[in-house]
């Protein structure tokens, strides 16, 4: 790499003052954290070797953002020891509540990372045995950053080995001959891509938007105070549900759980005499990794190539994910939520919607500038109801600097959505961080329970179905 490098269009978007996106990863560890030992571990890690984590964000004479490599990184400016955290103040809370409360305060758009140093920090919550990694979205997306963090870890049962990076199932080989099935798939791909592109265009124009519900956000909501709760799932329960629905995936199950959980939540909060119609659509924004190799990346690629241009950075698009509210479906067959989710996601996978959103974002940033890009992005966000992302983490227990990791969770800076959900799996469990605008959704813990109960109900039905 050169000493200076232009910031990518997506990176430039994330550093705008009105957006200022920061990824926050919470890592719980088993043993007390020795701050000096931890600094020594980071000093000798791949993180410090990575060009992005040794670069300052500056603007050239034309006002364009560039990365400028710095020779020295003072870890005292990036790693902070935090003690005596209370949330709420003067109360007795569990460690999870304290960490979530601490992190909720950091998710405000106004909680900047200083541009006087490389755009990352690590907060060590000593009393809670937790590490809060704060990494600016301009440095990379969730897949890039999780890959980097895992490259610093080792397996608990095999301390000399790196964590196992999950590999996505390979796509089936397509026949080179133009069969009738391939032709029909091509026609459907073109048609669905066109339909979804038109809907995205209408969302940008605000001529199509979700109806107002108890979870709706809107312009300016990103600046409102936040609350954070955690929903916990067992991966075996999700696999049980997946096996009960033909050709389903974990993502199908996840979105089915979200559909069922949100329906439960809205039913609870909606007055019995309300006119919320059956089949009401609520739309989410789902983040999609666009790399040629899906899943987490092998950081040895970076070491060998000495370049971050091949796959590092922000390489994701988004798709519109509709949820339909149906009353009393769970009383009959809760697996219907998964079946509907699968039918919808199969169409989304066939289309080029995510690639289209990524390409349009790059073009707008490159030719029309960040103000227009921010306006269009904000219109899409304000016309939808929630954000959802899902990253598959390591399959086995891992440790950092010899300290076993007990949990991994992730969330990000606030958006104009009142509801943002980020799920990350680790060693047989999956934890979803539910970030809400607390004046709109004052009870995120109840929403988390709605999601957890939805999965357990599906698991019970799927177990009975498989046994029969």
C-alpha positions in Angstrom: 0.0 0.0 0.0 1.0 3.6 -0.5 1.3 5.9 2.5 -1.9 7.6 1.4 -5.0 6.0 -0.1 -8.4 7.4 -1.0 -11.3 6.3 1.2 -13.8 4.2 -0.7 -17.2 5.7 -1.6 -18.9 3.6 1.0 -16.3 4.5 3.6 -16.8 8.2 2.8 -20.5 7.8 3.3 -19.9 6.4 6.8 -17.7 9.2 8.0 -20.2 11.9 7.3 -21.1 13.8 10.5 -24.8 13.0 10.2 -24.1 9.3 9.7 -20.9 8.5 11.7 -21.4 4.8 11.9 -19.5 2.8 14.5 -19.6 -1.0 15.0 -19.6 -2.0 18.6 -18.6 -5.6 19.5 -19.0 -6.9 23.1 -16.7 -9.7 24.1 -17.3 -11.3 27.4 -14.3 -13.2 28.9 -14.0 -15.8 31.7 -11.2 -14.4 33.8 -10.3 -10.9 35.1 -8.5 -8.7 32.5 -5.0 -7.5 33.2 -4.9 -4.2 31.3 -1.1 -4.3 30.7 -1.1 -7.9 29.5 -4.0 -7.1 27.2 -2.1 -4.1 25.7 0.9 -6.3 25.1 -1.4 -8.8 23.3 -2.9 -6.1 21.1 0.6 -4.6 20.4 1.8 -7.9 18.9 -1.5 -8.7 17.1 -2.5 -8.5 13.5 -4.7 -5.6 14.3 -1.7 -3.3 14.8 -0.2 -4.6 11.6 -3.3 -3.8 9.6 -2.9 -0.7 7.4 -6.4 0.7 8.2 -5.8 0.5 12.0 -2.5 2.5 11.6 -4.0 5.2 9.4 -5.5 8.6 10.1 -8.6 9.9 8.3 -7.7 13.3 6.7 -9.0 15.5 3.9 -6.9 16.6 1.0 -6.8 20.1 -0.5 -10.0 19.2 -2.5 -11.8 18.1 0.6 -11.9 14.4 -0.2 -11.2 11.9 2.5 -8.0 9.8 2.4 -6.2 7.4 4.7 -2.7 8.6 5.8 -0.4 6.0 7.4 1.0 6.9 10.8 4.2 5.4 12.1 3.3 5.1 15.7 0.1 4.0 17.4 -0.1 4.9 21.1 -2.2 2.1 22.7 -2.9 4.4 25.6 -5.0 6.5 23.2 -7.0 3.5 22.1 -7.4 1.2 25.1 -9.3 2.4 28.2 -9.8 0.8 31.5 -13.4 1.4 32.8 -14.4 0.7 36.4 -17.4 1.3 38.7 -20.0 1.3 35.8 -23.6 1.4 37.0 -26.7 1.1 34.8 -29.0 2.7 35.7 -27.0 4.9 38.0 -27.1 4.0 41.7 -28.9 0.7 41.0 -28.0 -3.0 41.4 -28.0 -4.7 38.0 -26.6 -7.8 36.4 -23.4 -7.6 34.4 -25.3 -8.0 31.1 -27.6 -5.1 32.0 -24.6 -2.9 32.9 -22.8 -3.7 29.7 -25.9 -3.2 27.6 -26.6 0.1 29.4 -23.0 1.3 28.9 -23.1 0.3 25.2 -26.5 2.0 24.7 -25.0 5.3 25.7 -22.2 4.8 23.1 -24.6 4.1 20.2 -25.6 7.7 19.9 -24.6 9.3 16.6 -23.0 12.1 18.6 -20.6 9.6 20.3 -17.7 10.2 17.9 -14.4 8.5 17.5 -11.7 11.1 17.4 -10.1 11.7 14.0 -6.9 12.7 15.7 -6.0 9.0 15.9 -6.9 5.8 13.9 -10.6 5.2 14.2 -10.9 2.4 16.7 -11.0 2.0 20.5 -11.3 -0.8 23.0 -13.0 -0.2 26.4 -12.1 -2.7 29.1 -15.0 -3.0 31.6 -12.9 -4.6 34.4 -15.7 -5.3 36.9 -17.8 -7.1 34.2 -14.9 -9.0 32.5 -15.9 -7.5 29.2 -14.2 -5.9 26.2 -16.1 -3.3 24.1 -14.5 -3.0 20.6 -15.5 0.3 18.9 -14.4 0.3 15.3 -15.6 2.9 12.8 -17.6 1.4 9.9 -15.3 3.2 7.4 -12.6 0.8 8.3 -14.7 -2.2 7.3 -18.0 -4.0 7.6 -19.0 -6.7 10.2 -17.5 -9.6 8.2 -14.1 -7.9 7.8 -13.9 -6.8 11.4 -15.0 -10.1 12.8 -12.5 -11.9 10.7 -9.7 -9.6 12.0 -10.8 -10.1 15.7 -10.9 -13.9 15.2 -7.4 -13.9 13.7 -6.2 -12.7 17.1 -7.9 -15.6 18.9 -7.1 -19.3 19.4 -9.1 -22.4 20.1 -9.6 -23.2 23.8 -8.9 -26.9 23.3 -6.1 -26.4 20.8 -4.2 -23.3 21.8 -1.9 -23.4 18.8 -4.7 -23.3 16.3 -6.8 -20.4 14.8 -10.6 -20.6 15.2 -12.6 -22.5 12.6 -14.0 -20.1 10.0 -17.4 -21.4 8.8 -17.7 -22.0 5.1 -21.0 -21.5 3.3 -22.4 -24.3 1.3 -21.0 -24.3 -2.3 -23.4 -23.4 -5.0 -24.5 -26.3 -7.2 -22.8 -26.6 -10.6 -24.8 -25.2 -13.3 -25.1 -26.9 -16.7 -23.4 -25.0 -19.5 -26.2 -26.0 -21.8 -29.2 -23.6 -22.1 -31.8 -25.9 -20.6 -35.4 -24.9 -20.2 -34.9 -24.7 -16.4 -31.9 -22.4 -16.7 -33.7 -20.2 -19.1 -36.7 -19.9 -16.7 -34.3 -19.1 -13.8 -32.6 -16.4 -15.9 -36.0 -14.9 -16.8 -37.1 -14.9 -13.1 -33.7 -13.4 -12.0 -34.2 -10.5 -14.4 -37.8 -10.0 -13.5 -37.4 -10.1 -9.7 -34.3 -7.8 -9.9 -36.4 -5.3 -11.9 -39.4 -5.5 -9.4 -37.2 -5.1 -6.3 -35.2 -2.3 -7.9 -38.4 -0.4 -8.7 -39.6 -0.9 -5.1 -36.3 0.4 -3.8 -36.6 3.4 -6.2 -40.1 4.1 -4.8 -38.8 4.0 -1.3 -36.1 6.6 -2.2 -38.8 8.9 -3.5 -40.9 8.2 -0.3 -43.9 7.3 -2.5 -44.0 3.9 -0.8 -43.6 3.5 2.9 -44.6 1.4 5.9 -47.8 2.1 7.8 -47.2 3.6 11.3 -47.0 1.0 14.0 -45.6 0.7 17.6 -42.1 0.2 16.3 -41.9 2.9 13.6 -39.1 5.4 13.7 -38.5 8.4 11.4 -36.3 11.4 10.6 -34.3 12.4 13.6 -34.9 9.2 15.6 -31.2 8.4 15.4 -30.5 11.2 17.9 -33.0 9.9 20.5 -31.8 8.0 23.6 -31.4 4.3 23.3 -31.9 1.1 25.2 -30.3 -2.3 24.5 -31.5 -5.8 25.3 -30.2 -9.3 24.3 -32.2 -12.2 22.9 -30.5 -15.6 23.3 -31.1 -18.6 21.1 -29.6 -22.1 21.0 -28.3 -23.0 17.5 -29.6 -26.6 18.0 -33.1 -25.2 18.4 -32.7 -23.3 15.1 -31.4 -26.4 13.4 -34.4 -28.4 14.6 -36.8 -25.9 13.1 -34.7 -25.8 9.9 -34.9 -29.6 9.5 -38.7 -29.5 9.9 -39.1 -27.2 6.8 -38.0 -28.6 3.5 -34.8 -27.0 2.2 -34.9 -24.2 4.8 -31.8 -22.4 6.0 -30.8 -20.8 9.3 -31.6 -17.4 7.8 -35.1 -18.6 6.9 -35.6 -19.7 10.6 -34.2 -16.4 11.9 -36.5 -14.3 9.8 -39.4 -16.5 10.6 -38.6 -16.0 14.3 -38.5 -12.2 13.8 -41.8 -12.3 11.9 -43.5 -14.3 14.7 -41.8 -12.2 17.5 -42.8 -8.9 16.0 -46.4 -10.1 15.6 -46.5 -11.1 19.2 -45.1 -7.7 20.3 -47.5 -5.7 18.1 -50.5 -7.8 19.3 -49.6 -7.1 22.9 -49.3 -3.4 22.5 -52.0 -2.8 19.9 -55.4 -1.9 21.5 -58.1 -4.6 20.9 -60.3 -2.0 19.1 -57.5 -0.9 16.8 -57.8 -1.1 13.0 -54.5 -2.8 12.4 -55.5 -4.9 9.5 -54.7 -8.6 9.0 -51.6 -9.1 6.8 -50.2 -5.6 7.6 -46.7 -5.3 6.0 -43.7 -4.2 8.0 -40.5 -3.9 6.1 -36.9 -4.4 7.3 -33.5 -3.7 5.8 -31.4 -6.8 5.7 -27.6 -6.5 5.2 -26.1 -8.9 2.7 -22.4 -9.9 2.3 -21.4 -9.6 -1.4 -17.9 -11.2 -1.3 -17.1 -14.0 -3.7 -16.3 -16.2 -0.7 -19.3 -15.8 1.6 -18.8 -16.0 5.4 -15.9 -14.9 7.5 -12.6 -14.4 5.7 -9.1 -16.0 6.3 -6.9 -13.2 7.4 -3.8 -15.0 6.1 -4.9 -13.6 2.7 -4.2 -10.1 3.9 -0.8 -11.1 5.2 0.2 -12.9 1.9 -1.1 -10.2 -0.4 -0.1 -7.2 1.7 -3.1 -5.5 0.3 -6.6 -4.8 1.7 -8.1 -4.1 -1.7 -9.1 -7.7 -2.6 -11.8 -8.3 -0.1 -11.3 -6.0 2.9 -13.7 -3.1 3.6 -17.4 -2.5 3.2 -18.7 -5.0 0.6 -22.3 -5.4 1.4 -25.7 -4.4 0.0 -29.1 -4.4 1.5 -32.5 -5.9 0.6 -36.0 -5.1 1.7 -37.5 -7.8 3.9 -41.3 -7.7 4.3 -42.9 -9.0 7.5 -46.6 -9.6 7.5 -48.7 -9.4 10.7 -51.1 -12.3 11.1 -53.1 -12.8 14.2 -53.3 -16.2 15.9 -51.1 -17.9 13.4 -48.9 -19.3 16.2 -52.0 -21.0 17.7 -52.3 -23.2 14.5 -48.8 -23.7 13.0 -45.9 -21.4 14.0 -43.8 -23.0 11.3 -45.9 -21.0 8.8 -43.8 -18.0 9.6 -40.6 -19.9 8.5 -42.3 -21.2 5.4 -43.4 -17.7 4.4 -39.9 -16.4 5.2 -38.3 -19.1 3.1 -40.6 -18.4 0.1 -39.7 -14.7 0.3 -35.9 -15.1 0.8 -35.7 -17.7 -2.0 -36.9 -14.9 -4.4 -34.5 -12.4 -2.8 -31.5 -14.7 -3.3 -32.4 -15.2 -6.9 -32.5 -11.5 -7.6 -29.7 -9.0 -7.8 -31.3 -6.6 -5.3 -28.3 -6.5 -2.9 -25.8 -6.0 -5.7 -28.0 -3.3 -7.2 -28.2 -1.4 -3.9 -24.4 -1.6 -3.5 -23.8 -0.4 -7.0 -26.2 2.5 -6.8 -24.8 3.6 -3.5 -21.3 3.7 -5.0 -22.4 5.6 -8.1 -24.3 8.2 -6.1 -21.4 8.8 -3.7 -18.9 9.0 -6.6 -20.9 11.3 -8.9 -23.4 13.2 -6.7 -21.6 13.3 -3.4 -22.3 12.4 0.2 -25.2 14.8 0.7 -27.3 13.2 -2.0 -26.3 9.7 -0.8 -27.3 10.5 2.7 -30.6 12.0 1.7 -31.5 8.9 -0.4 -30.3 6.5 2.3 -32.3 8.3 4.9 -35.5 8.1 2.8 -35.1 4.4 2.5 -34.5 4.0 6.2 -37.4 6.3 7.2 -39.8 4.4 4.8 -39.0 1.1 6.5 -39.4 -0.2 10.1 -36.2 -2.0 11.3 -32.7 -3.2 10.4 -31.5 -6.8 10.7 -28.1 -8.4 10.2 -26.7 -11.8 10.9 -23.0 -12.9 11.1 -22.0 -16.5 11.6 -19.2 -16.6 14.2 -16.7 -19.3 15.3 -18.2 -22.8 15.9 -16.0 -23.7 18.9 -15.0 -22.0 22.1 -12.1 -19.6 21.6 -9.8 -17.4 23.7 -8.0 -14.1 23.4 -4.5 -14.0 25.1 -5.3 -17.2 26.9 -8.5 -15.8 28.4 -11.6 -17.9 27.3 -14.4 -15.9 25.6 -17.8 -16.6 27.1 -19.9 -14.5 24.7 -19.8 -12.4 21.5 -22.4 -9.7 20.7 -22.5 -6.8 18.2 -24.5 -3.7 17.6 -23.9 -0.4 15.8 -24.6 3.3 16.0 -28.2 4.4 15.9 -30.2 4.8 12.6 -33.5 6.5 11.9 -35.1 3.1 12.8 -36.4 2.8 16.2 -35.5 -0.9 16.1 -32.1 -2.4 15.0 -31.3 -6.1 15.5 -27.8 -7.7 15.0 -27.3 -11.4 15.6 -23.9 -13.1 16.0 -23.5 -16.9 16.6 -20.7 -18.4 18.8 -20.0 -21.9 20.0 -23.6 -23.3 19.6 -25.4 -20.2 20.8 -26.7 -17.1 19.0 -27.1 -13.7 20.7 -29.2 -10.9 19.2 -28.6 -7.3 20.3 -31.9 -5.4 20.1 -31.2 -1.6 20.0 -34.3 0.6 20.3 -35.3 4.2 20.7 -36.5 3.9 24.3 -39.2 6.6 23.8 -40.8 4.4 21.1 -40.0 0.9 22.3 -39.6 1.2 26.1 -39.5 -2.5 26.8 -36.9 -4.2 24.6 -36.5 -7.0 27.1 -40.1 -8.0 26.4 -39.5 -7.9 22.7 -36.5 -10.1 23.2 -38.7 -12.6 25.1 -41.2 -12.5 22.3 -38.5 -13.6 19.9 -37.1 -16.3 22.2 -40.6 -17.7 22.9 -41.3 -17.8 19.2 -38.3 -20.0 18.5 -39.1 -22.3 21.4 -42.7 -22.7 20.2 -41.4 -23.5 16.7 -38.9 -26.0 18.1 -41.6 -27.8 20.1 -43.7 -28.2 16.9 -40.8 -29.2 14.8 -39.7 -31.8 17.3 -43.1 -33.3 17.3 -43.2 -33.2 13.5 -39.9 -35.0 13.1 -40.8 -37.7 15.6 -44.0 -38.5 13.7 
